[in-house]
């Protein structure tokens, strides 16, 4: 028994006419008759009574018709589910992301995926850019939101996202807290708070580069375990910092977020990365809000 046999039987049973049944899409009269005969032979029962003038269902045919319809509906649902999975509309999407992108690029991408593929389950995993490349290679994530991507690997694909601007964050009691913008040089004499890391993260490296371009090396008085903690230390009046705009716009009491003057403006690059051999099915949905 196969789906084509069931489709042929349902078509004739509903039309009670072979010629009209053959007018349905992808139907032909000769195969219709052969498929129904094959189905009857396999089941060992007569499903249709045929005369030169009419076609009618037997009692057994009426019973089988209900089951045949149910089977075809289930098969159609399976095809739709497979199509949705192939198009990335269902399943699991494992997204690696750098911590500094958690409040900027990540929310926009999640909204885009949910809007176009609401049944996709998201598994977000925080990791730095280098760890994302390793995770892609080991098939532990499907896609990553990284700050950098290696240029010497042809197995990693990337899509550039909009860079994320950095803002100055100051204690609300700071002399510049009410300003619309500030230069970096104006903060050269302040103690600084930066995230703690074994090596220089993308953010810490960019802060040092920006300060060097402004003519000074920041005095790092305190290190915080993560970016939200940086804001906590700033609110505690322990120093100033530069953080991504997504973090800076968190409403933390005691913290003022100030834009940098035009000549000092800097931003963190951002890229979507995925493995060449495993492009995520939901890839076309990503980047819509990036």
N, C-alpha and C positions, 0 to 999 in steps of 0.2 A: 504494500500500500504506500502511495506517495501523494504529495500535495497536489500534483497535477491531476491525478485521478479524482481526488476529492473536489478540486475546483471544477472539473468537468461535470461531475455528478450534481454538485450544487447548482451550477448554471442551468442544467437541463431540468432539475427538480423545480427550480423557481420559475422557469419559463414554460415548462411542460411542452417544449417545442424545440427540436434539435436545431432547426435553421435559425430561430431567434437566439438561442443560446450561443450559436456560432458567431453571432454579430457582436458578442462581447469582445473587449480587447484581448488580443493574444489567444483567440480561440479559432479553431477550424473544425468543420463538421465531421470530417472523417476521423481525425484523432479523438474527437469527443466520444464517438461511439466505441472506438477501440479501448479507450481508457475506462469507460464505464463497464464494458464487458470484462476487462481485466480486474476491476475492483470487485465485481460480482463473483468472478471466479475465485478470487482470493478469499472473499468472505464466505463463499459457499451459499449465497442467498441471492434471490432476484430482487433488485431494488426498484425497477421500473417495469411497468406493463406497456408494451409497445404494440400498436396496431398501425395500419396504413393511414388512419385518420387522427389518432390521438396518442398521447403519452400520459401515463398517470403513475403515481407513486404506489407501491405496495405498502402494506402495513410495516414490513421490515424497513422499506425505504424511508418512510416517515420517521422512524426511530433513528435510523442512521443519519438522516439529514440534520437533525439537531446536533448530533455529535460532530458531524463533518463541519458544520458552521463554527462550532466551538473550537475545533482544531485549527481551522483556517484563521480565526481571530487570534488565537494564540501564536500561530506562525507569523502573522502580520505584526503582532506586538514584539515578537522576538527580532524581526527584521528592523523595526523602528529602533529598538533598544541598541542593536548592533550598529546601526547608522549613527545614532547619537554618540555612542562610545567612540566610533571612528572619527567623528567630528569634534571630539573633545567636549561634548555637552554633558557627559556623566563621568563617573569614576572619581579618582583621587588625583589631585594636583599638589605635589610636594614642592613648596616654594622655599628656597633658601633666601635669606635676606640679611644685609648688614644692619646692625642695630640703628645706625643713624638714618636709615631709610624707613624705619617703622612707622613714622608719623607723616611721611610725605609721599613717596612713591608706592609703598605697599598698600595703603588704603585705596588709592585710585585704581590700582590693578585689581584688587579684590572686588571693588564695585563693578568694574568692567566685566569680570568673569561672572559674577553673580547675575548681572543684568542679562547676559547673553547665554549663560549656561548655569542656571540656578541649581541644578542637581549635582554639580561638581562639588565634592567635599575637599576643602582646603586643609593642608597640613603645613603650617608655617614653621620654619626652622631657622633660628638665628645663628648665623655664622659669618666669619669674615670672608673677604673676597677670595683669598687663597684656598680656604676650606671649601668654598662652594665649587671650585674647579675640581678638587679631589672628590667631592660628593657626586658631582655630575659623572665623573669617570667611573665611580663605583656604583652608579645607579641608585644613590640614596636620595637624590632630589631630581625633580623633572626640569626645574628652571630656577635661576637665581637672579636676585637683584643685587648686583655687585657695584663696587666703585671702580674697579679696574679689572681687566681681563688680559691674560697672556697673549702677546702678539706672535709668539713663535709656535703656536699649536693650531694645526688645521682641523682638529676634531672638536673645537669649541666655536660655536656660532654666537653672535651677539647682535643686539639691537640697541643703539644709543637712545637714552632717555634724556629729558631735559635736566641739565645740571641743577643741583639744589643749592640755592644761595646760603651763605653763612651770615648770621646776624650777631652783633655784640650783645651779650647779656651782662647786665650790671645790677648790683644791689639797688633797690629803689631809693636808697639814701645817697647814692653816688651823685657827685656834682653834675654829671652829664645825663642823669636818668630822665630828665624832662626834655632832652634834645630830640629833634627829628632824625638826626644822623650824627655820626662821629667819625673822625679819622682814627686810624689805628695808632698813629703817633701820639694821640691824646691819651692813650691807655698804656704807653710805654712804661710809665713809672708805677703802675698798679701791680699788685700781686695777681697771678693768674691761677685759674683752676682748669685742669685738663683731665680727660679720661685716663685711667691707669692702663697700661698695656706693656707686655713683655718687650715688644718692639714698637716702632711708630706705626700706628694705624693710619688709614687713609686720612681721617679727620685730623689727627694730631700732626701728621706731616704737612697737611695743607695749612694749618694754623701757623706752624713755624715758617713755612714758605711765605705766607702773607706778611707776617711780622718782619721777616728778614727784608722783604721788598720795601717795607715801611721804614727800615733803618734800625731795627732793634731786635734783640732776642728776648722773648717773654720770660719773666721770672716766675717759674712754676712753683708757687708756694704750697699748693695742695693738689693731690690727685684723687679722683673719684672712681668708684668701680664701674660706673656706667653714666650715660648721658643724663637721665633724670636726676641722678645724684649730683651731677655737676650743677644743675639748677638749684638743688638743695643747698649746696655749699655757697653758691652765689647769693642765695636768699639769706644765708647766715652771715653775709658780709665778709666772707673769707677771700674774695677776689672777683675778677672779671673773667670772661671767656668768650670764645666764638663757638657757636653751635649751629647746626643746620636749622633752616627756617621751620621745619616741621616740629622740632623740639622747642625752639625759641617761642613758638606761639602757644605752648602749653600755658595755661593760666596759673602760674605759680605765684602765690602772694610773696611780695618782697623782691621780685625780679622784674627788671625793665628790659625789654628787647628793643634794641636800637639798630637801625640800618647803618651800613657803612657808607661813607662818602664814595662818590663815583670812582675816584682814583684808587681806592682801597678795596673795592668790591671783589669778592672771590666766591667761588662756588665749588661744591663737590661734584665731580662727574658721576654719572650713573649709567649702568648698562644692564640689559637683560641678557643672561647667558644660558645656553643649553647645549647639550651634546649633539653633535652632527648626526649620529646614528639613532638618536631617540628624541626627535622633535616632539614636544608635547602636543596632543590633539587640540588643546585649548589655546595654542599659541596665537591664533588669529584674534582671540579676544583680548590678549594682553597688549598693553601699550596704548589702548584707546584713551586712557586718562593719564598716561605717563608724561 
